[in-house]
């Protein structure tokens, strides 16, 4: 079924971002990254209050591959 898309505005797209408009069978990532961050690292907004008494970020990951991208072209 065809997609009907109205007006849209894209302010910014990151270096590994994907913009998709309309119909699509699949979107395949070309890169991967694993990010470790503590409590409150990615919160955004106005007048935020973060209360964090104890924080540890567990960076141990027993999986060797989380998202395989070998076959994506």
Backbone as ProteinMPNN parsed JSONL, in Angstrom:
{"seq_chain_A": "XXXXXXXXXXXXXXXXXXXXXXXXXXXXXXXXXXXXXXXXXXXXXXXXXXXXXXXXXXXXXXXXXXXXXXXXX", "coords_chain_A": {"N_chain_A": [[0.841, -1.17, 0.0], [0.711, 2.124, -0.919], [2.435, 4.852, 0.589], [1.249, 7.918, 1.865], [2.611, 10.955, 2.152], [2.836, 13.931, 3.9], [3.859, 17.378, 4.242], [7.142, 17.799, 5.576], [9.903, 18.383, 7.807], [13.359, 18.224, 8.165], [15.664, 18.69, 10.562], [18.26, 17.897, 11.354], [20.539, 15.212, 10.729], [22.321, 12.576, 12.076], [25.707, 11.258, 11.637], [25.534, 8.5, 11.354], [22.878, 8.123, 10.975], [19.501, 7.35, 9.845], [17.156, 8.263, 7.423], [13.932, 7.755, 6.542], [11.338, 7.784, 4.248], [8.16, 7.01, 3.225], [7.332, 3.866, 1.576], [8.976, 0.794, 2.448], [11.011, -2.113, 2.333], [13.125, -3.143, 3.905], [15.498, -1.798, 6.234], [18.857, -1.588, 6.532], [21.411, -1.523, 8.9], [24.648, 0.011, 8.654], [26.728, 0.349, 10.342], [27.796, -0.1, 13.764], [27.558, 0.568, 17.273], [28.417, 0.521, 20.713], [27.239, 1.893, 23.624], [28.054, 2.99, 26.812], [26.737, 4.401, 29.673], [26.169, 6.354, 32.601], [23.652, 6.871, 35.183], [21.22, 9.231, 34.294], [22.608, 10.297, 32.124], [21.717, 10.85, 29.517], [19.503, 12.5, 29.694], [17.292, 15.09, 28.758], [15.992, 18.403, 28.512], [14.082, 21.042, 30.139], [14.566, 22.497, 33.35], [15.241, 20.169, 34.951], [15.586, 17.677, 37.49], [17.812, 15.532, 38.918], [18.226, 12.874, 41.029], [20.569, 10.915, 42.376], [22.001, 8.586, 44.242], [23.723, 6.309, 44.511], [25.634, 4.988, 41.928], [26.515, 2.75, 39.477], [27.957, 1.721, 36.486], [27.543, -0.992, 34.575], [29.761, -2.512, 32.563], [30.364, -4.958, 31.644], [29.956, -7.434, 29.248], [28.965, -10.417, 28.125], [28.337, -11.315, 25.616], [29.657, -11.728, 22.375], [28.915, -10.64, 19.918], [26.469, -8.307, 19.381], [24.732, -7.107, 17.507], [24.776, -8.312, 14.506], [26.183, -7.172, 11.494], [27.262, -8.07, 9.189], [26.216, -9.046, 6.733], [24.912, -6.886, 5.592], [24.394, -4.546, 3.027]], "CA_chain_A": [[0.0, 0.0, 0.0], [1.561, 3.311, -1.002], [2.37, 5.807, 1.691], [0.972, 9.313, 1.52], [3.418, 11.742, 3.083], [2.636, 15.37, 3.783], [5.061, 18.196, 4.402], [7.982, 17.448, 6.712], [11.137, 19.16, 7.917], [14.446, 17.515, 8.833], [16.629, 19.673, 11.061], [19.613, 17.347, 11.349], [20.685, 13.763, 10.73], [23.674, 12.233, 12.499], [26.54, 10.608, 10.629], [25.089, 7.131, 11.127], [21.421, 8.14, 11.044], [18.727, 6.909, 8.685], [15.903, 8.968, 7.178], [13.111, 6.936, 5.653], [10.036, 8.372, 3.95], [7.432, 6.173, 2.282], [7.352, 2.417, 1.745], [10.307, 0.197, 2.528], [11.031, -3.524, 2.732], [14.054, -3.292, 5.028], [16.563, -0.813, 6.411], [19.978, -2.343, 7.088], [22.47, -0.656, 9.433], [25.974, -0.164, 8.081], [27.702, 0.435, 11.417], [27.231, -0.348, 15.084], [28.317, 1.134, 18.379], [27.877, 0.19, 22.028], [27.445, 3.038, 24.485], [27.841, 2.803, 28.238], [26.584, 5.69, 30.335], [25.592, 6.265, 33.93], [22.301, 7.379, 35.404], [21.006, 10.626, 33.938], [23.548, 10.768, 31.106], [21.079, 11.287, 28.273], [18.255, 13.218, 29.918], [17.281, 16.42, 28.165], [14.791, 19.17, 28.832], [14.229, 22.23, 30.973], [14.274, 22.39, 34.787], [15.298, 18.771, 35.367], [16.253, 17.357, 38.741], [18.225, 14.138, 38.969], [18.723, 12.459, 42.333], [21.221, 9.634, 42.205], [22.912, 8.429, 45.371], [24.754, 5.343, 44.137], [25.53, 4.684, 40.515], [27.579, 1.996, 38.837], [27.634, 1.344, 35.117], [28.082, -2.318, 34.299], [30.247, -2.572, 31.19], [30.655, -6.348, 31.299], [29.008, -7.997, 28.285], [29.509, -11.718, 27.743], [28.079, -11.555, 24.193], [30.696, -11.217, 21.484], [28.271, -9.864, 18.869], [25.117, -7.937, 19.758], [23.955, -6.859, 16.302], [25.639, -8.594, 13.362], [25.912, -6.375, 10.29], [28.166, -8.579, 8.153], [25.549, -9.239, 5.448], [24.215, -5.686, 5.129], [25.114, -3.842, 1.96]], "C_chain_A": [[0.891, 1.239, 0.0], [1.363, 4.227, 0.199], [2.081, 7.189, 1.155], [1.641, 10.159, 2.581], [3.142, 13.207, 2.826], [3.947, 16.109, 3.91], [5.826, 17.754, 5.646], [9.244, 18.284, 6.666], [12.152, 18.342, 8.689], [15.465, 18.56, 9.252], [18.059, 19.156, 10.981], [19.542, 15.826, 11.348], [22.128, 13.469, 11.097], [24.423, 11.482, 11.416], [26.13, 9.166, 10.366], [23.569, 7.021, 11.185], [20.781, 7.685, 9.747], [17.463, 7.748, 8.603], [15.135, 8.145, 6.162], [11.752, 7.598, 5.49], [9.359, 7.479, 2.921], [7.58, 4.698, 2.585], [8.781, 1.889, 1.724], [10.183, -1.265, 2.915], [11.921, -3.697, 3.945], [15.035, -2.118, 5.047], [17.694, -1.532, 7.135], [21.046, -1.398, 7.615], [23.824, -0.998, 8.826], [27.071, -0.075, 9.139], [27.001, 0.156, 12.74], [28.138, 0.262, 16.139], [27.628, 0.716, 19.678], [28.241, 1.326, 22.97], [27.141, 2.67, 25.926], [27.758, 4.178, 28.882], [25.887, 5.487, 31.67], [24.201, 6.872, 34.001], [22.233, 8.86, 35.046], [21.893, 11.144, 32.836], [22.87, 11.362, 29.888], [19.759, 12.006, 28.498], [18.369, 14.618, 29.334], [15.994, 17.124, 28.58], [15.123, 20.359, 29.71], [13.863, 21.9, 32.419], [14.223, 20.949, 35.261], [16.021, 18.64, 36.702], [16.557, 15.871, 38.741], [18.788, 13.859, 40.346], [19.275, 11.055, 42.191], [22.261, 9.48, 43.307], [24.053, 7.47, 45.068], [24.549, 4.97, 42.68], [26.748, 3.884, 40.095], [27.104, 1.612, 37.453], [28.323, 0.03, 34.815], [28.482, -2.398, 32.83], [30.62, -3.985, 30.769], [29.56, -6.871, 30.377], [29.594, -9.301, 27.78], [29.242, -12.059, 26.277], [29.214, -10.972, 23.357], [30.1, -10.303, 20.415], [26.839, -9.574, 19.303], [24.218, -7.753, 18.534], [24.847, -7.105, 15.092], [25.219, -7.777, 12.137], [26.723, -6.873, 9.112], [27.486, -8.679, 6.794], [24.855, -8.013, 4.889], [25.056, -4.953, 4.079], [24.514, -2.497, 1.695]], "O_chain_A": [[1.754, 1.367, 0.868], [0.265, 4.349, 0.741], [2.606, 7.586, 0.115], [1.29, 10.095, 3.759], [3.203, 13.676, 1.689], [5.019, 15.537, 3.71], [5.222, 17.379, 6.651], [9.61, 18.825, 5.623], [11.841, 17.819, 9.759], [16.06, 19.233, 8.41], [18.966, 19.888, 10.587], [18.612, 15.231, 11.892], [23.053, 14.033, 10.513], [23.845, 11.111, 10.395], [26.353, 8.654, 9.269], [23.035, 5.937, 11.421], [21.421, 7.639, 8.697], [16.771, 7.926, 9.606], [15.621, 7.873, 5.065], [11.093, 7.932, 6.475], [9.924, 7.218, 1.859], [7.913, 4.316, 3.706], [9.667, 2.452, 1.08], [9.339, -1.62, 3.739], [11.519, -4.332, 4.919], [15.351, -1.532, 4.012], [17.499, -2.032, 8.242], [21.543, -0.556, 6.868], [24.106, -2.157, 8.524], [28.226, -0.393, 8.857], [25.773, 0.173, 12.825], [29.335, 0.447, 15.918], [26.406, 0.577, 19.728], [29.412, 1.682, 23.1], [26.089, 2.104, 26.221], [28.622, 5.024, 28.655], [25.107, 4.549, 31.838], [23.652, 7.327, 32.998], [23.091, 9.644, 35.451], [21.931, 12.355, 32.621], [23.402, 12.292, 29.282], [18.961, 12.112, 27.567], [19.423, 15.249, 29.412], [15.02, 16.473, 28.957], [16.287, 20.644, 29.988], [12.952, 21.111, 32.67], [13.257, 20.547, 35.909], [16.946, 19.394, 37.002], [15.656, 15.047, 38.581], [19.723, 14.529, 40.787], [18.532, 10.112, 41.917], [23.283, 10.167, 43.303], [25.214, 7.776, 45.335], [23.433, 4.675, 42.252], [27.882, 4.297, 40.333], [25.951, 1.218, 37.279], [29.552, -0.046, 34.802], [27.621, -2.356, 31.951], [31.131, -4.194, 29.669], [28.375, -6.764, 30.691], [30.609, -9.297, 27.082], [29.847, -12.988, 25.742], [29.672, -9.856, 23.605], [30.712, -9.3, 20.047], [26.074, -10.503, 19.564], [23.07, -8.197, 18.534], [25.595, -6.216, 14.687], [24.037, -7.709, 11.798], [26.859, -6.157, 8.12], [28.131, -8.415, 5.779], [24.262, -8.085, 3.813], [26.263, -4.774, 4.237], [24.993, -1.767, 0.828]]}, "name": "protein", "num_of_chains": 1, "seq": "XXXXXXXXXXXXXXXXXXXXXXXXXXXXXXXXXXXXXXXXXXXXXXXXXXXXXXXXXXXXXXXXXXXXXXXXX"}
